[in-house]
C-alpha cells in the first residue's frame, strides 16, 4: 500500500487521476441527494427497526444470562455462551456503535440518543465518540492522522521504514483482537501518546483515565463477579466466569475482524497528511469512498456487523440509520461504476484474509514476502536475519538491494 | 416524634435504593428498568406510560382515547390536562390534552383529540392510534379546575358559566362528567353536585364539527346544565357584546373560558372591564415564525448572541466567547449537540427547520447540532 498521492512516483495508477473538479462536484451532488432522500423518508419503519433490534438483543442477553445460572451443565454453558456472544456483538455493533454515531437522534427518544447512551465496552461512550466520530471519521485513512489504521502499534504502509520490532506485529494484532475492547479504551485515551509526551499528570488525562478505570471496574464486576456469584446457587461460579470471558472474547475477535475489513484489505487507499489541508467536501467524499471496504453477505451478516459491512456507505453518511445503508448500496455502487472507481467489496473470509495478509506483509521488509519462494527461502531468511540483527545502515542497504531486484524481475516479467 | 416518622419513612426508600444499586451491577451499562420494561412497561417505578385501550370516534375529525395509565399515575382533578408523548413518524412529540373524564372507577383516563388541519400530532392520534399503543405520559397538571367546595361554609349556589370554543370543550366536559355522571339509566344528579347552576356557552364552526355535543344535549335534557350553542355558520362569529343577551345573569356567574388565544383575549378584556371573575385555559402558545437569523440565548452561561441566519450557531457563539462543545464541525460527530428549550433553527445543509416549543417538545427541549444549524428566530439553549 502506498498513499494515493505517491502512487504515480512508483509507477502505480492514482485511482482518481481521471476525475476533474467538475466530476468531483457532480459526485458530491449525487451523494448529497442520496443522503437527502434517506432523511426525507426516515420515519416509523426505521424507528420500529431499531426498537426491535434493541428488544431482541435485550431478550437474548437476559435469556442467556438466565441459562448461564446453571452453566455447570455443559449444554447450558454452550447455549448460554453462544447467546451471550450474539447479544454482546449486537449490542456493540448494530446498537451501540450506531446510536453513538447519532444515527437515531432524530427520533428524539432520550433513551436511544447519542448523548445519553452507554455501551457494553471498556471504553466510555464519551471518549469513544471523540476518538471515533471526530478523529477517525474525519481523517479516515490519512496516515499519521487516523489512529484506526493500525492503532498506532502497527506498520500500515510501505512508506513507513521497516524495523525489526515490526516482525511481532501479527502477534500484536492478534493480542489486540483478543482484548480489543481494552485496546480501544487505551487508544481512545491516547494512552501511549500521553506516556510519551509525559502528560499523564494533566487534569484532562487524569479525568479521562478515571472514567475508563471506573467503566472497566463496572464491566469486570458484572461479568466476572456478579453473574458468577449469582450462579453459585448451582455451583456454577467458575463456569459462568469462563462463559462470560468466552463471550467477551468472541465479541472482541468478531468486532476486530469486522473493523479490520473496513479499512485494511488490499484495494483500500491511504492518503498523505498534507493532502487534506483545505480539503473540500467533494474531496472528503471521495476519500471516504476509496478509503473503505465492504463485506458482501446475507442480511444476518449485515446485522451482526452492525451494517459496517456497508462501510463505504457508513463512511459517506455516518449519521444515517444503519438499516438504510443496504438500501442505498446499489445506488452508491452504480455511482462508483459510472465514475470508474473501485468499489471494494468481498465476502468476509476474503476480506479478513486480505487484511491479515497485509499485516503479515508489512511486518516484513518491503517486498520480502512477495519475492520469497521455497527455492530462495534459505537466502531470504538469511537476509531477514541480517536486517533484524544489523543496524539501520545494514537495513537500508539490504532494503535497497531487495527493491532493486524486485524492479528488475518486474521489468523482466514485462 | 417528627424525626422518628421520617426515619421510618426513609428506611424502606434507602433499602430500595440499595437494592437498585445492587441490581445495577448486574445490568450495567443498562439499568434494571431497561429489562423490566420488556415485560411490564406500566409497572410501579417505571417511567410513566399509558396503554391505549380503545379509540372512540367523536366527530369526523375527533376521537377519544381511553388509556390505562401506569401504576404510578397519581390521579387528577377534572379540568386538568396531561402531557402525552407519542412517536409520530418515529419522532417523539409531546402535546397537552385535557382529561375528559373525572377520576373513573376503573382507573382509566381519557383524552379527546381534535385533528387540527395541517397539524402534526393530532391527526396522527385521531386516525392512526390503535388499541395497544404505548404512550408516554406526565402527571396531570393544570390550574383550570373547579374551586374546591369548602366544608365549613354553608353550601351556596355555585353559579358558573363555561365559555368553550372548538376543542376548548375538553377540560369542561371532564368537569361536567365528574359532576353529573352519565349512566345507562340517565344522568345522575348527585348531592355533591346539587348546588351547581351551570350555563355552557359552546362555540364551534358548525354543528357537525362540535365535539361532545351529544353529551352536552343529554346534560341539558336532564336539567343539569343550560346549553347555549353558537355555530359560526348559522349565527356568525360570536360577538362578546351579545354576551348579556345570551347569558342574562352573567353578572352573578364565575366564568371558565377555554379555547383559542383570540377568544380568550376578548373574554379577558370584556370581563376585566366589568370586573367579573374569570378562569381561563389556553391550549397552544403563540406560533413561532421562522425568519432569517435571531438572538441565541445561552441560559446557563447567561449570554445572548445576535446570530445571522447564514452561519452555524456554534461558530457565532464561539466568536462571542461562549465556551461551546464541538467536534467535527460538519454535522457528523454530534459532539456539539445542545438542548434547545425554545426557538427555531435551520439546518444549513438542507434548509430543514427544527422547532422547539416549551410544553410541546419534551421537558428537555430538542437536541440540536450547533455546528450545522443557524438561528431562524430567537432561541434559548440550555448551556
Interface residues (C-beta under 8 A of the other chain):
Chain A: X32 X36 X39 X42 X43 X44 X45 X46 X47 X48 X55 X58 X59 X62 X101 X102 X105 X106 X107 X108 X109 X110 X111 X113 X114 X115 X118 X119 X120 X129 X130 X133 X134 X137 X138 X218 X219 X221 X222 X225 X226 X227 X230 X281 X318 X319
Chain B: X25 X26 X27 X28 X29 X30 X34 X35 X38 X87 X89 X90 X91 X92 X93 X327 X328 X330 X331 X332 X333 X334 X335 X337 X349 X350 X352 X361 X362 X364 X366 X367
